[in-house]
Amino acid sequence: MPYVDRQNRICGFLDIEENENSGKFLRRYFILDTREDSFVWYMDNPQNLPSGSSRVGAIKLTYISKVSDATKLRPKAEFCFVMNAGMRKYFLQANDQQDLVEWVNVLNKAIKITVPKPLDSQPHPDNPSRQGECGKKQVSYRTDIVGGVPIITPTQKEEVNECGEAIDRNNLKRSQSHLPYFTPKPPSDSAVIKAGYCVKQGAVMKNWKRRYFQLDENTIGYFKSELEKEPLRVIPLKEVHKVQECKQSDIMMRDNLFEIVTSSRTFYVQADSPEEMHSWIKAVSGAIVAQRGPGRSASSMRQARRLSNPCIQRYTSRTGECSTYVGSHAHMPSY
């Protein structure tokens, strides 16, 4: 789903047909920046790319004439929509139907040019400061027909319209379930609860790398990719104290960041969207509760396991009952 990042831009993953009429869609990270009048895309979230990495493509918002559903134009491409920009049509794929609708809406709002009414050009007597607050200068523009597509081009530099042109970001709907951003790894076991790509911080170098995470009833592990069979690491759920949205996300300057806290380490994981972050937190928390039972922490589980270990028993001949003794030198297995 499109979301608003820390720089007040609308971001998210989409698939785009970069080579026209190729039929090949590639996963890219898109940023809609109305202040820069641009819609750009990268190989991945720029936070996860090496410093100085260049963008893959970009379109000026003034060149986009219309954005619409393209499922009839491309019936084989699921959740497809099209951007008309001059002589070129850009076909993109969303993650689901709601994702498609939201991207079409925010893009059409971003490219919309509102023709002001004559009375709007003068300050209202009841609100003389309105013109200063908006910081918007009325501009003229021309409309050209190129290849049958109307292209609207300002004839002078247009300042940012913070009032009329701002996108209503608060109205972006949130979905708690949507298709994963990458093709999921075929589950090798029916016990797999959730799987998908996230970005994880390294333990030593503190760098961020994209990893394929897989959650089952007892563990959460991560792989180098969904094609790998052996995980890089497996974290037993019995050792997880809590999983929650990261309180240090402002310090790390990472969106959609959550943490998996164990007795030996805190794992910092970045999801691709707020919905995906909450989905992982809910899934891992649910798996922990299902394993331990509600209200039981990792420490209480270890104590329960210690108490449940076989003790030295002695049969009492007089009573015919079994007495239990816990020796002071008895060693309990470690977990």
One Martini backbone bead per residue (centre of mass of N, CA, C, O) as a GRO file, in nm:
protein
  335
    1MET     BB    1   0.098   0.034   0.019
    2PRO     BB    2   0.069   0.352   0.027
    3TYR     BB    3   0.297   0.580   0.195
    4VAL     BB    4   0.419   0.802   0.443
    5ASP     BB    5   0.702   0.951   0.494
    6ARG     BB    6   0.935   1.160   0.660
    7GLN     BB    7   0.915   1.357   0.382
    8ASN     BB    8   0.615   1.358   0.272
    9ARG     BB    9   0.600   1.102   0.095
   10ILE     BB   10   0.493   0.877  -0.153
   11CYS     BB   11   0.519   0.520  -0.103
   12GLY     BB   12   0.622   0.215  -0.288
   13PHE     BB   13   0.547  -0.088  -0.436
   14LEU     BB   14   0.602  -0.182  -0.784
   15ASP     BB   15   0.522  -0.283  -1.109
   16ILE     BB   16   0.715  -0.238  -1.419
   17GLU     BB   17   0.715  -0.154  -1.764
   18GLU     BB   18   1.004  -0.042  -1.894
   19ASN     BB   19   0.960  -0.195  -2.160
   20GLU     BB   20   0.781  -0.143  -2.414
   21ASN     BB   21   0.582  -0.421  -2.482
   22SER     BB   22   0.725  -0.668  -2.317
   23GLY     BB   23   0.565  -0.792  -2.049
   24LYS     BB   24   0.784  -0.700  -1.832
   25PHE     BB   25   0.788  -0.703  -1.479
   26LEU     BB   26   0.930  -0.484  -1.228
   27ARG     BB   27   1.056  -0.435  -0.920
   28ARG     BB   28   0.978  -0.121  -0.749
   29TYR     BB   29   1.057   0.192  -0.593
   30PHE     BB   30   0.830   0.450  -0.512
   31ILE     BB   31   0.822   0.822  -0.553
   32LEU     BB   32   0.599   1.080  -0.450
   33ASP     BB   33   0.685   1.428  -0.534
   34THR     BB   34   0.532   1.734  -0.531
   35ARG     BB   35   0.769   1.936  -0.478
   36GLU     BB   36   0.941   1.801  -0.731
   37ASP     BB   37   0.760   1.702  -0.962
   38SER     BB   38   0.774   1.370  -0.901
   39PHE     BB   39   0.820   1.023  -1.038
   40VAL     BB   40   1.008   0.775  -0.884
   41TRP     BB   41   1.253   0.496  -0.930
   42TYR     BB   42   1.387   0.202  -0.771
   43MET     BB   43   1.525  -0.097  -0.684
   44ASP     BB   44   1.496   0.027  -0.392
   45ASN     BB   45   1.511   0.141  -0.107
   46PRO     BB   46   1.737   0.390  -0.053
   47GLN     BB   47   1.814   0.292   0.239
   48ASN     BB   48   1.925   0.000   0.101
   49LEU     BB   49   2.127   0.156  -0.061
   50PRO     BB   50   2.389   0.276  -0.176
   51SER     BB   51   2.555   0.547  -0.175
   52GLY     BB   52   2.452   0.712  -0.477
   53SER     BB   53   2.224   0.580  -0.596
   54SER     BB   54   2.046   0.552  -0.872
   55ARG     BB   55   1.788   0.589  -1.053
   56VAL     BB   56   1.583   0.433  -1.293
   57GLY     BB   57   1.334   0.648  -1.289
   58ALA     BB   58   1.138   0.934  -1.439
   59ILE     BB   59   0.855   1.168  -1.383
   60LYS     BB   60   0.685   1.433  -1.460
   61LEU     BB   61   0.382   1.541  -1.360
   62THR     BB   62   0.324   1.733  -1.613
   63TYR     BB   63   0.332   1.473  -1.820
   64ILE     BB   64   0.080   1.367  -1.681
   65SER     BB   65  -0.261   1.315  -1.783
   66LYS     BB   66  -0.324   1.002  -1.689
   67VAL     BB   67  -0.485   0.767  -1.454
   68SER     BB   68  -0.567   0.413  -1.500
   69ASP     BB   69  -0.730   0.139  -1.553
   70ALA     BB   70  -0.580  -0.180  -1.723
   71THR     BB   71  -0.727  -0.465  -1.729
   72LYS     BB   72  -0.831  -0.458  -2.031
   73LEU     BB   73  -0.552  -0.406  -2.172
   74ARG     BB   74  -0.421  -0.619  -1.937
   75PRO     BB   75  -0.544  -0.922  -1.858
   76LYS     BB   76  -0.265  -1.070  -1.759
   77ALA     BB   77  -0.238  -0.819  -1.568
   78GLU     BB   78  -0.260  -0.785  -1.248
   79PHE     BB   79  -0.345  -0.491  -1.123
   80CYS     BB   80  -0.360  -0.278  -1.364
   81PHE     BB   81  -0.203   0.034  -1.467
   82VAL     BB   82  -0.203   0.365  -1.632
   83MET     BB   83   0.032   0.603  -1.774
   84ASN     BB   84  -0.001   0.910  -1.937
   85ALA     BB   85   0.302   1.021  -2.129
   86GLY     BB   86   0.248   1.131  -2.401
   87MET     BB   87   0.376   0.877  -2.613
   88ARG     BB   88   0.359   0.721  -2.336
   89LYS     BB   89   0.293   0.405  -2.170
   90TYR     BB   90   0.259   0.315  -1.828
   91PHE     BB   91   0.282  -0.001  -1.683
   92LEU     BB   92   0.127  -0.118  -1.377
   93GLN     BB   93   0.156  -0.312  -1.067
   94ALA     BB   94  -0.020  -0.412  -0.811
   95ASN     BB   95  -0.096  -0.604  -0.522
   96ASP     BB   96  -0.398  -0.499  -0.531
   97GLN     BB   97  -0.696  -0.346  -0.556
   98GLN     BB   98  -0.649  -0.131  -0.337
   99ASP     BB   99  -0.373  -0.042  -0.437
  100LEU     BB  100  -0.467   0.057  -0.711
  101VAL     BB  101  -0.670   0.274  -0.620
  102GLU     BB  102  -0.469   0.447  -0.451
  103TRP     BB  103  -0.266   0.514  -0.676
  104VAL     BB  104  -0.462   0.648  -0.872
  105ASN     BB  105  -0.556   0.872  -0.680
  106VAL     BB  106  -0.281   1.008  -0.601
  107LEU     BB  107  -0.192   1.070  -0.893
  108ASN     BB  108  -0.437   1.241  -0.983
  109LYS     BB  109  -0.397   1.456  -0.761
  110ALA     BB  110  -0.103   1.541  -0.841
  111ILE     BB  111  -0.191   1.625  -1.159
  112LYS     BB  112  -0.389   1.826  -1.080
  113ILE     BB  113  -0.552   2.115  -1.233
  114THR     BB  114  -0.676   2.409  -1.098
  115VAL     BB  115  -0.906   2.636  -1.196
  116PRO     BB  116  -0.949   2.946  -1.107
  117LYS     BB  117  -1.144   3.170  -0.984
  118PRO     BB  118  -1.176   3.504  -1.000
  119LEU     BB  119  -1.221   3.546  -0.682
  120ASP     BB  120  -0.956   3.385  -0.588
  121SER     BB  121  -0.735   3.617  -0.661
  122GLN     BB  122  -0.863   3.751  -0.411
  123PRO     BB  123  -0.882   3.851  -0.109
  124HIS     BB  124  -1.060   3.783   0.153
  125PRO     BB  125  -1.205   3.989   0.384
  126ASP     BB  126  -1.214   3.754   0.619
  127ASN     BB  127  -0.916   3.649   0.482
  128PRO     BB  128  -0.624   3.813   0.427
  129SER     BB  129  -0.411   3.558   0.484
  130ARG     BB  130  -0.455   3.340   0.262
  131GLN     BB  131  -0.236   3.401   0.050
  132GLY     BB  132   0.007   3.364   0.244
  133GLU     BB  133  -0.051   3.072   0.334
  134CYS     BB  134  -0.040   2.932   0.053
  135GLY     BB  135   0.185   3.036  -0.151
  136LYS     BB  136   0.016   3.109  -0.425
  137LYS     BB  137   0.065   3.145  -0.766
  138GLN     BB  138  -0.075   3.236  -1.042
  139VAL     BB  139  -0.086   3.045  -1.345
  140SER     BB  140  -0.002   2.979  -1.664
  141TYR     BB  141  -0.117   2.772  -1.945
  142ARG     BB  142  -0.077   2.499  -2.177
  143THR     BB  143  -0.232   2.305  -2.448
  144ASP     BB  144  -0.127   1.998  -2.587
  145ILE     BB  145  -0.136   1.779  -2.874
  146VAL     BB  146   0.006   1.447  -2.828
  147GLY     BB  147  -0.095   1.177  -2.975
  148GLY     BB  148  -0.393   1.249  -2.847
  149VAL     BB  149  -0.257   1.390  -2.591
  150PRO     BB  150  -0.295   1.592  -2.329
  151ILE     BB  151  -0.062   1.866  -2.257
  152ILE     BB  152   0.024   2.026  -1.957
  153THR     BB  153   0.194   2.352  -1.951
  154PRO     BB  154   0.366   2.567  -1.791
  155THR     BB  155   0.472   2.917  -1.862
  156GLN     BB  156   0.559   2.917  -1.556
  157LYS     BB  157   0.675   2.911  -1.259
  158GLU     BB  158   0.568   2.696  -1.002
  159GLU     BB  159   0.454   2.696  -0.702
  160VAL     BB  160   0.383   2.567  -0.414
  161ASN     BB  161   0.078   2.403  -0.321
  162GLU     BB  162  -0.036   2.368   0.006
  163CYS     BB  163  -0.353   2.366  -0.041
  164GLY     BB  164  -0.475   2.261  -0.326
  165GLU     BB  165  -0.235   2.025  -0.399
  166ALA     BB  166  -0.256   1.863  -0.167
  167ILE     BB  167  -0.248   1.553  -0.041
  168ASP     BB  168  -0.470   1.333   0.114
  169ARG     BB  169  -0.309   1.133   0.335
  170ASN     BB  170  -0.526   1.060   0.557
  171ASN     BB  171  -0.705   0.891   0.330
  172LEU     BB  172  -0.530   0.656   0.339
  173LYS     BB  173  -0.572   0.341   0.325
  174ARG     BB  174  -0.571   0.047   0.531
  175SER     BB  175  -0.423  -0.279   0.513
  176GLN     BB  176  -0.389  -0.604   0.677
  177SER     BB  177  -0.414  -0.745   0.380
  178HIS     BB  178  -0.168  -0.857   0.142
  179LEU     BB  179   0.026  -0.909  -0.096
  180PRO     BB  180   0.324  -0.987  -0.152
  181TYR     BB  181   0.606  -0.832  -0.297
  182PHE     BB  182   0.699  -1.131  -0.329
  183THR     BB  183   0.762  -1.429  -0.421
  184PRO     BB  184   0.689  -1.691  -0.254
  185LYS     BB  185   0.795  -1.946  -0.079
  186PRO     BB  186   0.753  -2.263  -0.090
  187PRO     BB  187   0.616  -2.448   0.136
  188SER     BB  188   0.757  -2.723   0.322
  189ASP     BB  189   0.531  -2.659   0.540
  190SER     BB  190   0.222  -2.632   0.697
  191ALA     BB  191   0.348  -2.447   0.944
  192VAL     BB  192   0.359  -2.204   0.780
  193ILE     BB  193   0.261  -1.867   0.841
  194LYS     BB  194   0.502  -1.670   0.730
  195ALA     BB  195   0.627  -1.491   0.431
  196GLY     BB  196   0.911  -1.271   0.347
  197TYR     BB  197   1.040  -0.961   0.285
  198CYS     BB  198   1.317  -0.800   0.454
  199VAL     BB  199   1.506  -0.572   0.656
  200LYS     BB  200   1.832  -0.622   0.808
  201GLN     BB  201   2.040  -0.586   1.075
  202GLY     BB  202   2.350  -0.619   1.154
  203ALA     BB  203   2.558  -0.713   1.421
  204VAL     BB  204   2.840  -0.573   1.331
  205MET     BB  205   2.816  -0.359   1.077
  206LYS     BB  206   2.516  -0.233   1.059
  207ASN     BB  207   2.389  -0.333   0.811
  208TRP     BB  208   2.156  -0.353   0.531
  209LYS     BB  209   1.952  -0.645   0.448
  210ARG     BB  210   1.790  -0.851   0.237
  211ARG     BB  211   1.545  -1.087   0.359
  212TYR     BB  212   1.407  -1.411   0.403
  213PHE     BB  213   1.122  -1.474   0.585
  214GLN     BB  214   1.024  -1.739   0.832
  215LEU     BB  215   0.723  -1.859   0.985
  216ASP     BB  216   0.651  -2.074   1.251
  217GLU     BB  217   0.554  -2.243   1.537
  218ASN     BB  218   0.880  -2.220   1.658
  219THR     BB  219   1.004  -2.022   1.431
  220ILE     BB  220   1.239  -1.765   1.306
  221GLY     BB  221   1.371  -1.716   0.981
  222TYR     BB  222   1.658  -1.647   0.755
  223PHE     BB  223   1.733  -1.573   0.415
  224LYS     BB  224   1.887  -1.473   0.133
  225SER     BB  225   1.652  -1.630  -0.018
  226GLU     BB  226   1.384  -1.809  -0.159
  227LEU     BB  227   1.597  -2.029  -0.289
  228GLU     BB  228   1.686  -2.114  -0.025
  229LYS     BB  229   1.724  -2.386   0.216
  230GLU     BB  230   1.926  -2.247   0.410
  231PRO     BB  231   1.951  -2.076   0.683
  232LEU     BB  232   2.120  -1.824   0.847
  233ARG     BB  233   1.884  -1.814   1.072
  234VAL     BB  234   1.744  -1.928   1.392
  235ILE     BB  235   1.459  -1.836   1.597
  236PRO     BB  236   1.334  -1.918   1.882
  237LEU     BB  237   1.035  -1.846   2.033
  238LYS     BB  238   1.124  -1.915   2.332
  239GLU     BB  239   1.345  -1.657   2.315
  240VAL     BB  240   1.114  -1.453   2.284
  241HIS     BB  241   0.998  -1.172   2.451
  242LYS     BB  242   0.950  -0.958   2.203
  243VAL     BB  243   0.728  -0.783   1.965
  244GLN     BB  244   0.784  -0.454   1.809
  245GLU     BB  245   0.779  -0.142   1.764
  246CYS     BB  246   1.026   0.074   1.715
  247LYS     BB  247   1.161   0.325   1.931
  248GLN     BB  248   1.432   0.389   1.728
  249SER     BB  249   1.339   0.499   1.443
  250ASP     BB  250   1.434   0.795   1.461
  251ILE     BB  251   1.737   0.735   1.491
  252MET     BB  252   1.752   0.537   1.227
  253MET     BB  253   1.570   0.636   0.994
  254ARG     BB  254   1.314   0.421   0.985
  255ASP     BB  255   1.071   0.268   0.829
  256ASN     BB  256   0.891   0.009   0.942
  257LEU     BB  257   1.002  -0.064   1.237
  258PHE     BB  258   1.109  -0.364   1.406
  259GLU     BB  259   1.139  -0.584   1.702
  260ILE     BB  260   1.339  -0.868   1.818
  261VAL     BB  261   1.345  -0.990   2.147
  262THR     BB  262   1.611  -1.136   2.312
  263SER     BB  263   1.845  -1.254   2.538
  264SER     BB  264   2.100  -1.183   2.320
  265ARG     BB  265   1.912  -1.008   2.109
  266THR     BB  266   1.832  -0.740   1.881
  267PHE     BB  267   1.614  -0.734   1.609
  268TYR     BB  268   1.620  -0.535   1.316
  269VAL     BB  269   1.319  -0.470   1.121
  270GLN     BB  270   1.219  -0.394   0.780
  271ALA     BB  271   0.947  -0.306   0.620
  272ASP     BB  272   0.759  -0.204   0.326
  273SER     BB  273   0.519  -0.143   0.533
  274PRO     BB  274   0.292  -0.086   0.773
  275GLU     BB  275   0.123  -0.341   0.723
  276GLU     BB  276   0.361  -0.542   0.728
  277MET     BB  277   0.459  -0.483   1.010
  278HIS     BB  278   0.192  -0.558   1.161
  279SER     BB  279   0.178  -0.844   1.047
  280TRP     BB  280   0.437  -0.952   1.181
  281ILE     BB  281   0.371  -0.888   1.474
  282LYS     BB  282   0.110  -1.057   1.482
  283ALA     BB  283   0.228  -1.331   1.394
  284VAL     BB  284   0.448  -1.367   1.611
  285SER     BB  285   0.270  -1.325   1.859
  286GLY     BB  286   0.072  -1.555   1.793
  287ALA     BB  287   0.285  -1.785   1.799
  288ILE     BB  288   0.366  -1.744   2.093
  289VAL     BB  289   0.090  -1.787   2.223
  290ALA     BB  290   0.040  -2.072   2.101
  291GLN     BB  291   0.291  -2.200   2.247
  292ARG     BB  292   0.247  -2.086   2.560
  293GLY     BB  293   0.031  -1.898   2.609
  294PRO     BB  294  -0.128  -1.670   2.772
  295GLY     BB  295   0.091  -1.468   2.965
  296ARG     BB  296   0.375  -1.598   2.864
  297SER     BB  297   0.697  -1.593   2.907
  298ALA     BB  298   1.015  -1.695   2.863
  299SER     BB  299   1.087  -1.728   3.165
  300SER     BB  300   0.834  -1.891   3.246
  301MET     BB  301   0.896  -2.126   3.054
  302ARG     BB  302   1.164  -2.213   3.177
  303GLN     BB  303   1.050  -2.272   3.454
  304ALA     BB  304   0.846  -2.484   3.363
  305ARG     BB  305   1.058  -2.681   3.246
  306ARG     BB  306   1.213  -2.730   3.508
  307LEU     BB  307   0.961  -2.840   3.670
  308SER     BB  308   0.905  -3.076   3.440
  309ASN     BB  309   1.135  -3.235   3.516
  310PRO     BB  310   1.272  -3.511   3.609
  311CYS     BB  311   1.283  -3.662   3.915
  312ILE     BB  312   1.372  -3.803   4.203
  313GLN     BB  313   1.252  -4.122   4.285
  314ARG     BB  314   1.073  -4.283   4.567
  315TYR     BB  315   0.971  -4.570   4.702
  316THR     BB  316   0.716  -4.624   4.943
  317SER     BB  317   0.647  -4.906   5.115
  318ARG     BB  318   0.435  -4.825   5.325
  319THR     BB  319   0.234  -4.644   5.128
  320GLY     BB  320   0.272  -4.681   4.807
  321GLU     BB  321   0.426  -4.415   4.734
  322CYS     BB  322   0.554  -4.140   4.553
  323SER     BB  323   0.851  -3.972   4.605
  324THR     BB  324   0.995  -3.637   4.580
  325TYR     BB  325   1.328  -3.531   4.474
  326VAL     BB  326   1.558  -3.252   4.486
  327GLY     BB  327   1.863  -3.218   4.415
  328SER     BB  328   2.132  -3.002   4.470
  329HIS     BB  329   2.307  -3.150   4.212
  330ALA     BB  330   2.114  -3.106   4.000
  331HIS     BB  331   2.097  -3.103   3.642
  332MET     BB  332   1.982  -2.887   3.407
  333PRO     BB  333   1.889  -2.831   3.110
  334SER     BB  334   1.956  -2.631   2.852
  335TYR     BB  335   1.801  -2.344   2.635
   0.00000   0.00000   0.00000
